[in-house]
Amino acid sequence: MQVKNIVKPAVIISENDTFATALTAMVTKNTNTLLVSREDGTLTGEVTVTDLLAALVPDTLNGSEVIEHFTTDEAFIDSITVVKDLPVSEFMSRDFSALTINDSLMTIIATAITNERARIPVVDEEGRPIGIISRQGLKQILDKFMRAT
């Protein structure tokens, strides 16, 4: 098994795209993770469903206040209305550990374990996103090594 066999194509958006664009991309491309790039194409972050949900929470709320805030459909719609034009750069995760297509299966597993990540971006030599190792890819690696026992 080679890394290239478990890398899913990346769904890439720009830092300047909006919350609405990110959500639409996730739904239409059937993915839970978007890779975010700068104008020069280099990877700068990722957006997950969790990032989208976190963007909906006003900065002034914490803990139980969040639960109290989202008690009605109208409150949730109001929050979406506030963030739908928010640039991805304002809510994306910048904490990621990218791999390259040439990394070993052990490097992938070590990265997933060390960073507690179930999805890992894969970039080319210039740091441009080319794919993602998903939970499915990690399961394939685990299965490969379990069969060796």
Backbone hydrogen bonds in HBPLUS format (Angstrom, degrees):
<---DONOR---> <-ACCEPTOR-->    atom                        ^
c    i                          cat <-CA-CA->   ^        H-A-AA   ^      H-
h    n   atom  resd res      DA  || num        DHA   H-A  angle D-A-AA Bond
n    s   type  num  typ     dist DA aas  dist angle  dist       angle   num
A0005-ASN N   A0002-GLN O   2.92 MM   3  5.42 147.7  2.03 112.6 122.3     1
A0006-ILE N   A0003-VAL O   2.94 MM   3  5.53 158.4  1.99 119.3 125.8     2
A0008-LYS N   A0132-ILE O   2.89 MM 124  5.28 163.5  1.92 156.2 151.2     3
A0132-ILE N   A0008-LYS O   2.84 MM 124  5.28 146.2  1.95 144.2 154.4     4
A0035-LEU N   A0011-VAL O   2.91 MM  24  6.14 163.2  1.94 157.6 161.7     5
A0013-ILE N   A0035-LEU O   2.90 MM  22  6.31 156.5  1.95 160.1 167.6     6
A0037-SER N   A0013-ILE O   2.93 MM  24  6.37 154.5  1.99 156.6 164.8     7
A0017-ASP N   A0014-SER O   3.07 MM   3  5.24 155.8  2.13 104.6 112.0     8
A0015-GLU N   A0037-SER O   3.22 MM  22  6.11 139.9  2.39 158.2 153.9     9
A0089-SER N   A0015-GLU O   3.05 MM  74  4.74 147.2  2.16 147.4 137.4    10
A0088-VAL N   A0017-ASP O   2.70 MM  71  5.64 156.9  1.75 161.9 160.7    11
A0022-ALA N   A0018-THR O   2.88 MM   4  6.20 159.5  1.93 154.3 160.1    12
A0019-PHE N   A0086-LEU O   2.92 MM  67  5.59 128.7  2.19 145.5 160.7    13
A0023-LEU N   A0019-PHE O   2.90 MM   4  6.17 165.4  1.92 158.9 162.2    14
A0020-ALA N   A0084-LYS O   3.06 MM  64  4.88 161.0  2.09 138.7 134.1    15
A0024-THR N   A0020-ALA O   2.98 MM   4  6.12 165.2  2.00 149.1 153.5    16
A0025-ALA N   A0021-THR O   2.92 MM   4  6.09 156.5  1.98 147.3 153.8    17
A0026-MET N   A0022-ALA O   2.99 MM   4  6.27 157.7  2.04 150.8 156.4    18
A0027-VAL N   A0023-LEU O   3.02 MM   4  6.28 162.4  2.05 153.7 158.1    19
A0028-THR N   A0024-THR O   2.85 MM   4  5.97 174.4  1.85 158.0 159.9    20
A0029-LYS N   A0025-ALA O   2.90 MM   4  5.63 151.8  1.98 141.8 149.3    21
A0031-THR N   A0026-MET O   3.09 MM   5  4.99 158.4  2.14 135.4 142.3    22
A0034-LEU N   A0047-VAL O   2.82 MM  13  5.08 160.8  1.86 148.3 155.0    23
A0047-VAL N   A0034-LEU O   2.84 MM  13  5.08 154.7  1.90 143.0 149.9    24
A0036-VAL N   A0045-GLY O   2.85 MM   9  5.04 173.3  1.85 137.4 135.1    25
A0044-THR N   A0036-VAL O   2.82 MM   8  5.73 172.1  1.82 152.9 153.9    26
A0038-ARG N   A0042-THR O   2.93 MM   4  5.56 151.7  2.01 151.9 158.5    27
A0041-GLY N   A0038-ARG O   3.01 MM   3  5.18 159.2  2.06 107.4 113.5    28
A0043-LEU N   A0127-GLY O   2.81 MM  84  6.02 164.6  1.84 163.4 158.6    29
A0046-GLU N   A0093-SER O   2.95 MM  47  5.32 151.0  2.04 145.0 154.4    30
A0093-SER N   A0046-GLU O   2.82 MM  47  5.32 160.1  1.86 175.3 169.1    31
A0051-ASP N   A0048-THR O   3.00 MM   3  5.12 121.6  2.35  97.6 112.1    32
A0052-LEU N   A0048-THR O   3.13 MM   4  6.57 153.5  2.20 149.6 156.6    33
A0053-LEU N   A0049-VAL O   2.97 MM   4  6.32 162.7  2.00 155.0 159.1    34
A0054-ALA N   A0050-THR O   2.90 MM   4  6.09 158.8  1.95 147.9 154.1    35
A0055-ALA N   A0051-ASP O   2.98 MM   4  6.17 145.7  2.10 143.4 152.0    36
A0056-LEU N   A0053-LEU O   3.09 MM   3  5.36 142.3  2.24 103.0 113.6    37
A0057-VAL N   A0054-ALA O   3.18 MM   3  5.54 153.5  2.26 108.7 116.0    38
A0061-LEU N   A0058-PRO O   3.06 MM   3  5.75 171.3  2.06 125.4 127.6    39
A0065-GLU N   A0062-ASN O   2.98 MM   3  5.46 141.8  2.13 147.7 142.2    40
A0066-VAL N   A0063-GLY O   3.13 MM   3  5.85 147.6  2.24 116.6 123.4    41
A0068-GLU N   A0064-SER O   3.05 MM   4  6.36 160.9  2.09 151.7 157.0    42
A0069-HIS N   A0065-GLU O   2.88 MM   4  6.01 143.3  2.02 140.4 150.4    43
A0070-PHE N   A0066-VAL O   3.19 MM   4  6.45 151.6  2.28 150.8 155.9    44
A0076-PHE N   A0072-THR O   3.27 MM   4  6.60 156.8  2.32 145.8 151.6    45
A0077-ILE N   A0073-ASP O   2.85 MM   4  6.12 161.9  1.88 155.6 160.9    46
A0078-ASP N   A0074-GLU O   2.83 MM   4  6.00 156.3  1.89 146.5 153.4    47
A0079-SER N   A0075-ALA O   3.07 MM   4  6.32 152.4  2.15 141.4 148.1    48
A0080-ILE N   A0076-PHE O   3.00 MM   4  6.34 156.4  2.06 149.6 156.1    49
A0081-THR N   A0077-ILE O   2.88 MM   4  6.11 156.6  1.93 151.1 157.9    50
A0082-VAL N   A0078-ASP O   3.06 MM   4  6.34 146.9  2.18 143.2 151.5    51
A0083-VAL N   A0079-SER O   3.16 MM   4  6.46 149.6  2.26 146.3 153.4    52
A0084-LYS N   A0080-ILE O   2.87 MM   4  5.67 135.0  2.08 155.0 163.4    53
A0086-LEU N   A0083-VAL O   2.85 MM   3  4.96 164.6  1.87 116.4 121.2    54
A0090-GLU N   A0087-PRO O   2.94 MM   3  5.71 163.1  1.96 123.1 128.3    55
A0091-PHE N   A0088-VAL O   3.01 MM   3  5.62 162.6  2.04 121.9 126.8    56
A0092-MET N   A0088-VAL O   2.94 MM   4  5.68 136.1  2.13 169.4 176.8    57
A0099-LEU N   A0121-PRO O   2.89 MM  22  6.29 160.6  1.93 150.8 155.5    58
A0123-VAL N   A0099-LEU O   2.75 MM  24  6.16 158.4  1.80 164.8 168.8    59
A0103-ASP N   A0100-THR O   3.08 MM   3  5.49 168.9  2.09 114.8 118.4    60
A0107-THR N   A0104-SER O   3.13 MM   3  5.12 121.7  2.49  93.8 108.1    61
A0108-ILE N   A0104-SER O   3.12 MM   4  6.50 153.5  2.20 147.2 154.1    62
A0109-ILE N   A0105-LEU O   3.02 MM   4  6.34 166.5  2.04 151.8 154.3    63
A0110-ALA N   A0106-MET O   2.86 MM   4  5.98 165.8  1.88 148.5 153.1    64
A0111-THR N   A0107-THR O   2.89 MM   4  5.97 155.3  1.95 144.2 151.0    65
A0112-ALA N   A0108-ILE O   2.90 MM   4  6.16 161.8  1.94 154.0 159.0    66
A0113-ILE N   A0109-ILE O   2.92 MM   4  6.13 163.8  1.95 155.1 159.2    67
A0114-THR N   A0110-ALA O   2.85 MM   4  5.87 169.6  1.86 150.5 154.0    68
A0115-ASN N   A0111-THR O   2.98 MM   4  5.87 163.3  2.01 146.5 151.3    69
A0116-GLU N   A0112-ALA O   2.93 MM   4  5.45 108.4  2.46 129.6 143.2    70
A0117-ARG N   A0112-ALA O   3.00 MM   5  4.79 150.2  2.09 131.1 139.8    71
A0116-GLU N   A0113-ILE O   3.29 MM   3  5.01 153.0  2.37  96.5 104.4    72
A0120-ILE N   A0133-ILE O   2.87 MM  13  5.04 154.8  1.93 138.2 146.7    73
A0133-ILE N   A0120-ILE O   2.76 MM  13  5.04 169.2  1.77 148.6 151.4    74
A0122-VAL N   A0131-GLY O   2.84 MM   9  5.04 157.4  1.89 140.7 134.2    75
A0130-ILE N   A0122-VAL O   2.84 MM   8  5.84 173.3  1.84 156.7 155.3    76
A0131-GLY N   A0122-VAL O   3.26 MM   9  5.04 152.4  2.34 142.2 138.3    77
A0124-ASP N   A0128-ARG O   2.86 MM   4  5.43 149.9  1.95 143.7 151.2    78
A0127-GLY N   A0124-ASP O   3.01 MM   3  5.31 164.4  2.04 115.3 118.8    79
A0138-LEU N   A0134-SER O   3.07 MM   4  6.46 155.9  2.13 150.4 157.0    80
A0139-LYS N   A0135-ARG O   2.91 MM   4  6.19 154.6  1.97 150.0 157.1    81
A0140-GLN N   A0136-GLN O   2.96 MM   4  6.27 149.2  2.06 145.8 154.4    82
A0141-ILE N   A0137-GLY O   3.08 MM   4  6.41 152.1  2.16 145.6 152.4    83
A0142-LEU N   A0138-LEU O   2.97 MM   4  6.26 167.0  1.99 153.2 156.4    84
A0143-ASP N   A0139-LYS O   2.86 MM   4  6.02 160.9  1.90 149.6 155.0    85
A0144-LYS N   A0140-GLN O   2.95 MM   4  6.13 155.2  2.01 143.5 150.2    86
A0145-PHE N   A0141-ILE O   3.13 MM   4  6.46 161.1  2.17 155.8 159.0    87
A0146-MET N   A0142-LEU O   2.86 MM   4  6.06 147.4  1.97 147.8 158.1    88
A0147-ARG N   A0143-ASP O   2.97 MM   4  6.11 157.5  2.02 151.8 156.2    89
A0148-ALA N   A0145-PHE O   3.15 MM   3  5.03 139.9  2.32  91.9 103.5    90
A0149-THR N   A0146-MET O   3.04 MM   3  5.46 161.5  2.07 111.0 116.9    91
